[in-house]
């Protein structure tokens, strides 16, 4: 009589071991941005921007490159050197190829995104995004504007600053989920329609260890509008 135990054929003293077929895991695509040589040498702005020596000099350049050359299912890691990126350096994460992207700066106050036009970061159709270790400065429009089609975004160790007086919203969330971990919000606008955080649609958000402080005191300055149908959780934060 042949007996089978624990996946082994023991009656004939022959043991068959099942070997799983390993599915190759795609390595993330890594990109570098260095304009004037902060901690690293200034980049030569050479595609595919995959070393510090060939780094792009603008965040927009890499984001546009991923939009047209990205693999979609492959994660993108984008390292941004210490510097201030202004002019037309707005970041638009608006394509499926932008999904699973991690933007990593050199630290708060060291890597500064401060575009002089449009939203500093705009999201639509790109999911599973992480932005960390930098400062996002609102000059015009919003520091962050995220559509409902942009799901599962995380900002961690990010300072959001507003230099725009008068009308203006710092964080504008139109739907889906967003997480803020150890973030600070400094809002300069002081008018009836000014918001530090504005949430509508089905937007939901989590704020953990965050601090919100209006940069100027005035009528309704620094207010939060949580008018969405999504759930908002605020933990260990000052708002």
Backbone bond lengths (Angstrom), bond angles and torsions (degrees), N, CA, C in turn:
res aa  C-N    CA-C-N  psi(-1)  N-CA   C-N-CA  omega(-1)  CA-C   N-CA-C  phi
1 X - - - 1.462 - - 1.516 108.48 -
2 X 1.310 114.27 133.95 1.460 120.10 176.89 1.517 107.76 -94.77
3 X 1.328 116.81 135.26 1.458 121.24 177.41 1.518 109.43 -119.53
4 X 1.322 115.17 147.83 1.462 121.09 -180.00 1.513 108.13 -118.69
5 X 1.340 117.02 128.84 1.460 121.20 -179.54 1.521 109.68 -141.11
6 X 1.345 115.34 128.57 1.468 122.06 175.98 1.513 112.54 53.81
7 X 1.301 116.98 39.20 1.446 120.74 176.85 1.502 114.08 78.67
8 X 1.357 118.64 7.76 1.467 121.16 -178.36 1.525 109.87 -117.15
9 X 1.314 115.99 139.92 1.469 122.09 176.92 1.527 106.98 -89.00
10 X 1.382 116.19 99.45 1.467 120.26 -171.40 1.520 113.32 -93.41
11 X 1.329 118.93 -22.54 1.469 120.99 -176.51 1.504 112.20 -61.28
12 X 1.362 115.10 -34.99 1.473 118.58 179.68 1.526 110.96 -100.52
13 X 1.327 116.29 12.30 1.461 121.41 -179.44 1.526 111.95 56.74
14 X 1.308 115.13 31.18 1.461 120.61 176.68 1.520 106.81 -118.79
15 X 1.308 116.30 128.25 1.467 120.78 -177.83 1.521 108.90 -114.01
16 X 1.301 113.86 123.60 1.455 119.49 177.72 1.528 108.35 -101.69
17 X 1.297 117.95 124.92 1.464 122.52 178.76 1.526 108.50 -105.37
18 X 1.288 114.69 133.15 1.460 120.15 178.56 1.520 109.23 -86.01
19 X 1.261 114.80 123.48 1.458 120.17 179.38 1.518 107.94 -108.09
20 X 1.333 115.81 119.06 1.462 119.83 -179.55 1.509 111.01 -69.36
21 X 1.262 114.43 147.11 1.460 120.50 176.15 1.519 107.72 -86.76
22 X 1.315 116.27 117.15 1.452 120.66 -177.66 1.515 110.60 -81.76
23 X 1.327 115.93 128.69 1.456 120.90 176.58 1.522 108.68 -89.80
24 X 1.321 117.50 123.58 1.459 119.55 -179.08 1.526 110.67 -58.18
25 X 1.321 115.95 137.62 1.456 121.36 177.36 1.524 108.45 -99.94
26 X 1.326 115.42 124.27 1.458 119.55 -177.74 1.525 110.44 -67.78
27 X 1.307 116.48 132.86 1.454 120.61 177.55 1.523 109.16 -75.34
28 X 1.323 116.99 146.46 1.470 118.52 178.93 1.515 111.19 -67.17
29 X 1.314 115.25 149.92 1.459 120.76 173.35 1.524 107.26 -83.14
30 X 1.331 116.78 129.76 1.457 121.66 -175.56 1.530 109.28 -113.98
31 X 1.332 114.39 133.64 1.465 120.90 -178.70 1.531 109.15 -129.90
32 X 1.341 115.47 156.93 1.464 120.85 -177.06 1.533 109.91 -132.07
33 X 1.342 114.41 145.45 1.465 120.89 178.90 1.521 107.79 -132.46
34 X 1.328 116.97 122.58 1.465 121.80 178.48 1.521 108.30 -150.80
35 X 1.328 115.87 115.49 1.472 119.63 -172.39 1.520 112.51 -90.57
36 X 1.310 116.91 -60.66 1.462 120.63 -175.12 1.519 113.16 -112.99
37 X 1.327 115.76 12.83 1.445 118.50 178.39 1.515 112.71 77.26
38 X 1.327 116.35 68.09 1.459 121.04 177.97 1.520 109.90 -72.01
39 X 1.319 116.19 -92.46 1.463 120.65 174.73 1.521 111.15 -86.20
40 X 1.322 115.86 -17.45 1.465 121.03 -178.00 1.519 109.02 -124.90
41 X 1.312 116.11 169.14 1.448 120.50 179.39 1.529 110.04 -64.22
42 X 1.306 115.94 152.23 1.458 119.98 175.80 1.524 109.32 -63.14
43 X 1.310 117.25 135.88 1.455 120.90 -177.55 1.514 112.60 -73.88
44 X 1.322 115.27 156.31 1.467 120.85 178.53 1.524 111.90 -89.41
45 X 1.346 116.79 1.43 1.469 122.12 177.59 1.531 110.79 59.11
46 X 1.335 115.48 46.59 1.463 121.68 -175.75 1.522 110.72 -113.98
47 X 1.355 117.74 119.91 1.477 119.34 176.72 1.523 110.15 -59.95
48 X 1.326 119.34 147.34 1.470 127.11 4.68 1.524 114.38 -91.11
49 X 1.330 118.62 22.49 1.468 122.79 174.07 1.536 112.25 59.49
50 X 1.321 116.47 37.90 1.462 120.75 -171.35 1.529 113.85 -101.11
51 X 1.337 118.21 10.34 1.457 122.96 171.84 1.523 107.19 -141.28
52 X 1.334 116.77 163.42 1.455 119.08 176.31 1.525 110.63 -63.82
53 X 1.311 117.83 -34.77 1.463 120.54 179.60 1.529 111.64 -63.97
54 X 1.336 116.85 -34.99 1.472 121.37 -179.64 1.524 112.22 -99.21
55 X 1.325 116.89 14.72 1.458 121.22 -173.71 1.519 112.21 -58.55
56 X 1.333 115.08 147.00 1.459 120.97 173.19 1.525 108.49 -71.52
57 X 1.305 116.70 157.80 1.466 120.23 178.99 1.521 111.23 -101.26
58 X 1.325 117.26 1.95 1.461 121.31 179.88 1.522 109.91 -142.78
59 X 1.343 118.65 135.12 1.467 120.18 174.48 1.535 112.11 -57.99
60 X 1.305 116.45 -37.28 1.467 120.76 -179.54 1.524 111.23 -59.18
61 X 1.337 117.27 -36.84 1.462 120.98 -179.26 1.521 111.11 -60.72
62 X 1.338 117.01 -45.81 1.464 120.40 -179.21 1.522 111.06 -69.37
63 X 1.324 117.40 -42.82 1.469 120.56 179.78 1.526 110.39 -61.29
64 X 1.317 117.54 -41.84 1.472 120.53 177.17 1.530 110.91 -66.13
65 X 1.326 117.13 -36.59 1.467 120.94 178.57 1.520 110.83 -64.93
66 X 1.337 117.39 -42.95 1.463 120.77 178.57 1.521 110.35 -64.07
67 X 1.324 116.81 -37.76 1.461 120.01 179.53 1.532 111.13 -57.65
68 X 1.313 117.86 -40.95 1.463 121.06 -175.21 1.529 113.86 -96.35
69 X 1.344 118.42 -21.10 1.462 120.81 -176.16 1.524 114.25 -119.73
70 X 1.321 117.62 -5.69 1.452 120.26 -177.22 1.510 112.82 -66.35
71 X 1.328 115.97 158.42 1.463 121.42 -177.12 1.519 113.06 -94.38
72 X 1.315 118.07 -0.44 1.454 119.99 177.04 1.515 113.14 79.31
73 X 1.331 116.71 -69.60 1.466 120.68 -177.32 1.527 112.37 -80.22
74 X 1.329 117.13 -9.89 1.468 121.34 -178.53 1.523 109.37 -91.69
75 X 1.322 116.32 133.16 1.458 120.73 178.73 1.526 110.19 -68.99
76 X 1.338 115.24 150.80 1.461 121.73 177.44 1.522 109.11 -117.73
77 X 1.327 116.87 129.71 1.458 121.63 173.81 1.524 107.43 -116.46
78 X 1.323 116.09 121.59 1.462 121.46 -176.15 1.524 108.91 -118.10
79 X 1.325 116.88 115.64 1.461 122.05 178.50 1.528 109.07 -95.99
80 X 1.334 116.56 129.93 1.459 121.44 -178.39 1.526 108.35 -117.73
81 X 1.320 116.46 121.03 1.459 121.61 -176.68 1.529 110.89 -70.14
82 X 1.320 116.42 167.62 1.458 122.18 177.54 1.528 109.49 -66.54
83 X 1.328 116.21 120.94 1.461 122.04 179.39 1.519 108.04 176.04
84 X 1.316 116.87 170.14 1.460 122.23 172.92 1.514 108.47 -106.73
85 X 1.307 115.85 122.69 1.463 121.96 -178.42 1.521 107.70 -108.71
86 X 1.323 115.28 107.34 1.452 121.46 -175.81 1.527 109.36 -116.55
87 X 1.315 116.67 -138.21 1.461 122.67 179.24 1.531 110.48 51.66
88 X 1.340 117.83 -124.68 1.471 121.56 -177.15 1.527 110.51 -103.32
89 X 1.320 116.93 38.92 1.455 121.00 -175.17 1.525 113.67 -89.15
90 X 1.336 117.54 29.33 1.462 120.22 176.68 1.523 109.99 -64.73
91 X 1.329 116.66 143.24 1.462 122.38 -178.21 1.518 109.24 -105.78
92 X 1.325 117.43 120.03 1.461 123.02 178.54 1.533 109.17 -113.36
93 X 1.323 115.73 106.24 1.464 121.52 176.57 1.523 106.59 -98.58
94 X 1.316 116.03 87.17 1.459 120.84 -167.72 1.533 113.43 -131.82
95 X 1.323 116.51 25.14 1.462 120.68 -177.64 1.529 108.71 -140.96
96 X 1.334 116.28 152.99 1.467 120.15 178.40 1.527 111.27 -58.40
97 X 1.333 117.63 -30.40 1.464 120.27 178.06 1.525 112.64 -65.64
98 X 1.322 116.39 -17.14 1.459 119.94 177.79 1.525 112.84 -84.23
99 X 1.318 117.57 -11.18 1.461 120.06 -179.39 1.524 110.81 -62.06
100 X 1.322 115.47 152.28 1.471 122.11 -178.39 1.522 111.28 58.86
101 X 1.340 115.49 44.35 1.464 121.16 177.44 1.520 110.10 -105.83
102 X 1.332 115.96 138.14 1.461 122.32 175.62 1.526 107.90 -118.47
103 X 1.331 116.67 119.91 1.460 122.45 175.34 1.529 108.01 -100.42
104 X 1.323 117.49 121.05 1.465 121.32 -175.60 1.526 109.28 -123.28
105 X 1.328 116.04 117.88 1.448 120.55 177.13 1.512 111.92 -91.52
106 X 1.331 115.61 -173.68 1.464 121.42 -179.54 1.523 111.98 -95.19
107 X 1.337 116.70 4.45 1.457 120.87 178.95 1.516 111.89 130.20
108 X 1.335 115.83 157.46 1.461 121.04 177.00 1.534 109.84 -58.90
109 X 1.320 115.21 138.04 1.449 120.00 178.96 1.505 114.70 73.62
110 X 1.296 117.55 -3.42 1.465 121.56 179.29 1.527 110.70 -108.83
111 X 1.318 116.09 -49.56 1.464 119.56 170.41 1.523 106.65 -98.67
112 X 1.331 116.92 116.88 1.458 121.91 -174.55 1.525 109.36 -123.87
113 X 1.330 115.93 121.05 1.465 121.29 174.16 1.517 107.15 -97.68
114 X 1.322 116.84 114.71 1.460 121.37 -173.80 1.529 110.85 -141.91
115 X 1.339 117.66 62.34 1.465 119.78 -176.72 1.524 111.70 -66.55
116 X 1.320 115.70 144.23 1.459 120.95 -178.20 1.518 112.68 -87.70
117 X 1.335 116.50 2.31 1.459 120.18 177.17 1.524 108.94 -147.50
118 X 1.303 116.16 150.85 1.465 123.52 176.82 1.542 111.61 67.56
119 X 1.349 114.99 -176.32 1.459 120.82 174.04 1.526 109.04 -72.98
120 X 1.324 116.62 143.79 1.467 118.75 179.47 1.527 110.21 -61.16
121 X 1.346 116.78 -46.56 1.463 121.68 174.40 1.519 108.10 -131.71
122 X 1.326 115.91 126.83 1.469 122.57 179.24 1.527 108.52 -120.55
123 X 1.332 116.50 133.71 1.454 120.26 -179.50 1.508 113.07 -126.30
124 X 1.330 116.18 132.45 1.460 122.40 176.98 1.523 108.84 -160.51
125 X 1.338 117.17 119.95 1.454 120.25 176.14 1.517 114.85 79.53
126 X 1.310 118.04 2.47 1.468 121.96 178.29 1.525 108.71 -115.93
127 X 1.329 116.40 128.70 1.468 121.41 -175.35 1.526 111.17 -117.95
128 X 1.320 114.58 163.46 1.469 122.17 177.69 1.532 110.98 58.79
129 X 1.329 115.04 58.81 1.461 122.47 -178.62 1.529 109.14 -107.44
130 X 1.335 116.36 138.06 1.463 121.41 174.08 1.519 108.99 -126.38
131 X 1.336 115.47 131.36 1.467 122.21 176.01 1.521 106.82 -123.33
132 X 1.339 117.48 127.41 1.456 118.55 -174.17 1.524 112.70 -148.27
133 X 1.329 114.43 153.89 1.469 123.24 170.32 1.522 113.40 60.33
134 X 1.331 115.92 54.29 1.462 119.85 176.80 1.526 109.90 -162.35
135 X 1.327 115.68 178.44 1.463 123.11 175.26 1.516 109.07 -117.14
136 X 1.324 115.65 134.19 1.471 121.54 176.34 1.519 107.04 -113.56
137 X 1.316 116.14 119.11 1.465 121.63 -173.60 1.525 110.08 -110.96
138 X 1.316 115.66 125.24 1.456 121.83 177.84 1.526 109.45 -85.44
139 X 1.325 115.09 119.51 1.458 120.53 175.04 1.522 109.19 -108.44
140 X 1.324 116.56 -48.46 1.463 122.82 172.49 1.532 107.12 -130.70
141 X 1.317 116.59 167.88 1.470 122.06 178.68 1.528 110.51 52.15
142 X 1.348 118.36 -127.96 1.465 122.80 -176.91 1.528 110.50 -121.02
143 X 1.332 115.85 154.90 1.455 118.33 171.31 1.523 109.35 -67.68
144 X 1.345 116.79 -42.62 1.457 122.50 176.62 1.532 108.62 -136.12
145 X 1.312 116.07 128.99 1.473 122.02 172.82 1.528 106.86 -127.54
146 X 1.332 116.52 114.80 1.467 120.75 -174.76 1.522 110.09 -122.74
147 X 1.342 115.57 121.39 1.461 121.81 178.93 1.535 109.98 -76.03
148 X 1.339 115.41 167.17 1.464 120.53 -178.88 1.518 112.45 -67.01
149 X 1.336 117.62 -21.12 1.467 120.70 -179.37 1.520 112.70 -80.78
150 X 1.323 117.34 -2.33 1.470 121.61 178.76 1.526 108.25 -100.90
151 X 1.323 117.12 105.83 1.473 121.81 -172.39 1.524 111.52 -105.63
152 X 1.332 114.61 150.63 1.473 122.07 170.81 1.525 112.72 56.69
153 X 1.308 114.67 64.48 1.461 121.05 175.13 1.528 109.05 -103.96
154 X 1.338 115.82 146.00 1.457 121.37 177.83 1.523 109.92 -133.28
155 X 1.325 115.67 131.97 1.463 122.28 170.89 1.516 107.03 -115.85
156 X 1.324 116.93 124.08 1.456 118.99 179.56 1.522 110.55 -134.72
157 X 1.330 114.70 136.23 1.465 121.56 -177.86 1.526 110.57 54.94
158 X 1.344 114.91 49.83 1.460 122.14 -179.72 1.526 109.27 -121.57
159 X 1.334 116.31 136.46 1.459 122.07 170.68 1.531 108.49 -99.58
160 X 1.326 115.96 129.16 1.461 121.57 174.96 1.524 107.35 -107.61
161 X 1.331 116.86 122.85 1.451 121.11 -176.95 1.515 110.34 -125.79
162 X 1.328 115.23 144.24 1.455 121.06 176.52 1.516 109.63 -116.27
163 X 1.321 116.46 129.33 1.461 121.14 173.48 1.518 109.93 -111.42
164 X 1.309 115.78 8.24 1.460 120.74 -174.73 1.526 109.95 -99.28
165 X 1.323 117.54 111.12 1.451 122.06 177.81 1.529 109.74 -81.81
166 X 1.331 115.43 155.20 1.459 119.59 179.87 1.513 110.55 89.20
167 X 1.325 116.59 -139.10 1.455 122.21 -175.71 1.523 110.69 -73.93
168 X 1.311 117.78 135.90 1.452 118.48 176.43 1.505 112.93 165.07
169 X 1.325 116.00 143.09 1.458 122.55 178.14 1.515 109.07 -114.77
170 X 1.315 116.05 135.35 1.465 120.64 -177.15 1.532 110.49 -79.56
171 X 1.345 117.36 -55.75 1.464 123.13 -178.12 1.527 108.02 -117.95
172 X 1.323 117.03 118.34 1.465 122.12 -176.57 1.528 108.82 -119.17
173 X 1.344 116.32 106.34 1.463 121.61 -176.14 1.520 108.95 -111.47
174 X 1.337 116.76 118.38 1.458 122.02 -175.10 1.522 113.07 -99.44
175 X 1.311 118.08 -3.45 1.457 119.50 178.45 1.513 112.21 163.83
176 X 1.319 115.33 170.20 1.454 124.92 178.01 1.527 111.55 64.91
177 X 1.328 116.89 -169.44 1.461 120.97 -168.06 1.534 112.53 -101.65
178 X 1.326 115.09 142.65 1.460 122.10 177.29 1.517 108.30 -142.47
179 X 1.334 116.59 137.40 1.460 121.90 178.24 1.530 109.79 -117.25
180 X 1.328 115.23 136.98 1.459 121.63 176.53 1.526 107.43 -122.37
181 X 1.324 116.68 117.30 1.457 122.49 -177.98 1.533 109.34 -119.28
182 X 1.310 116.29 120.01 1.468 122.36 177.38 1.531 111.13 55.54
183 X 1.317 116.33 46.40 1.459 121.56 179.93 1.525 110.67 -106.37
184 X 1.328 115.61 155.66 1.455 121.62 176.12 1.520 109.49 -124.34
185 X 1.340 115.57 140.12 1.459 121.94 -177.36 1.532 108.71 -121.66
186 X 1.328 116.71 117.27 1.465 122.28 179.27 1.522 107.45 -118.10
187 X 1.333 116.53 105.53 1.457 121.26 -172.26 1.518 109.89 -107.76
188 X 1.336 117.16 123.62 1.461 121.32 -177.12 1.522 112.62 -94.12
189 X 1.325 117.87 -21.82 1.458 120.15 -175.76 1.526 110.90 -66.74
190 X 1.316 116.54 142.18 1.462 120.78 -179.12 1.523 109.40 -141.54
191 X 1.330 115.86 80.42 1.457 120.78 176.63 1.516 108.45 -150.99
192 X 1.313 116.42 173.67 1.458 120.96 -174.05 1.520 112.56 -61.89
193 X 1.311 117.93 -32.58 1.459 121.41 -176.50 1.526 112.56 -105.01
194 X 1.306 116.40 28.24 1.456 120.64 179.93 1.516 109.61 -105.54
195 X 1.336 115.60 135.30 1.455 119.78 -178.07 1.524 109.94 -136.61
196 X 1.312 115.27 140.73 1.457 119.13 169.67 1.520 109.22 -71.50
197 X 1.331 116.59 -48.28 1.463 122.77 176.82 1.527 107.78 -129.63
198 X 1.321 116.11 128.26 1.465 122.00 177.78 1.523 107.63 -124.04
199 X 1.331 116.71 120.53 1.462 121.26 -178.24 1.519 110.01 -125.41
200 X 1.327 115.88 131.49 1.448 121.20 179.27 1.529 109.03 -143.89
201 X 1.340 117.05 -179.84 1.460 120.53 -177.54 1.521 109.95 65.54
202 X 1.337 116.43 -137.07 1.461 120.53 178.67 1.528 111.36 -102.66
203 X 1.327 116.22 24.38 1.464 120.39 -177.13 1.524 111.05 -61.17
204 X 1.317 115.75 134.62 1.455 122.82 173.37 1.511 108.75 -127.83
205 X 1.328 117.22 148.87 1.467 119.14 -176.64 1.520 110.85 -149.21
206 X 1.325 113.62 153.32 1.459 121.92 174.51 1.518 108.14 -124.16
207 X 1.321 116.51 129.31 1.457 122.53 177.59 1.527 107.79 -119.62
208 X 1.325 116.23 116.85 1.465 121.54 -178.56 1.522 108.88 -124.00
209 X 1.327 116.21 123.68 1.468 122.01 178.32 1.526 111.52 55.41
210 X 1.339 115.52 47.80 1.458 121.69 -179.41 1.528 110.25 -110.49
211 X 1.335 116.14 155.33 1.457 122.47 178.03 1.520 108.61 -129.59
212 X 1.326 116.26 128.45 1.459 121.63 176.80 1.519 108.76 -117.68
213 X 1.330 116.11 125.08 1.462 119.94 -179.37 1.517 109.53 -142.90
214 X 1.367 117.79 122.11 1.457 119.52 176.57 1.516 110.29 -65.87
215 X 1.314 116.62 135.32 1.459 120.43 -179.76 1.521 111.57 -73.96
216 X 1.335 116.50 -24.10 1.460 121.33 174.98 1.520 107.50 -131.46
217 X 1.297 116.83 149.91 1.449 120.75 177.77 1.530 108.61 -97.52
218 X 1.307 116.07 132.33 1.456 119.88 179.96 1.510 109.79 -172.41
219 X 1.306 115.93 -177.45 1.453 121.09 -177.63 1.525 110.92 -60.73
220 X 1.322 116.44 116.22 1.460 124.32 177.74 1.524 113.53 61.59
221 X 1.305 119.42 17.12 1.464 119.12 179.63 1.530 109.56 -69.16
222 X 1.309 115.47 142.57 1.456 120.38 176.86 1.514 114.66 75.89
223 X 1.308 118.96 14.16 1.456 120.29 -177.48 1.525 112.18 -76.87
224 X 1.313 115.25 155.29 1.459 123.36 176.52 1.524 108.71 -111.58
225 X 1.326 116.73 134.18 1.458 121.05 175.49 1.529 107.91 -112.39
226 X 1.329 116.00 107.15 1.463 120.88 -178.23 1.521 108.10 -109.12
227 X 1.328 116.57 68.52 1.459 121.74 -174.97 1.513 113.83 -100.14
228 X 1.322 117.67 18.44 1.458 120.76 -178.16 1.519 110.42 -90.39
229 X 1.342 114.97 166.51 1.464 120.28 177.06 1.526 112.21 -87.27
230 X 1.321 116.91 -7.41 1.461 120.87 179.39 1.513 111.39 -78.33
231 X 1.321 115.61 169.34 1.460 121.60 -178.21 1.523 110.61 -90.87
232 X 1.320 115.73 134.93 1.465 121.84 177.80 1.526 109.10 -117.51
233 X 1.314 116.72 127.29 1.452 122.47 179.51 1.519 110.08 -120.29
234 X 1.320 117.34 125.14 1.459 122.31 -179.18 1.533 107.60 -119.39
235 X 1.330 116.09 118.34 1.461 121.35 -173.86 1.528 110.15 -128.16
236 X 1.319 116.62 130.83 1.466 122.53 176.02 1.520 111.88 49.23
237 X 1.325 115.84 46.13 1.462 121.01 -176.04 1.519 110.62 -129.99
238 X 1.335 116.03 158.73 1.459 123.41 175.15 1.515 107.48 -115.30
239 X 1.320 116.59 112.45 1.475 120.11 -177.98 1.525 109.67 -132.05
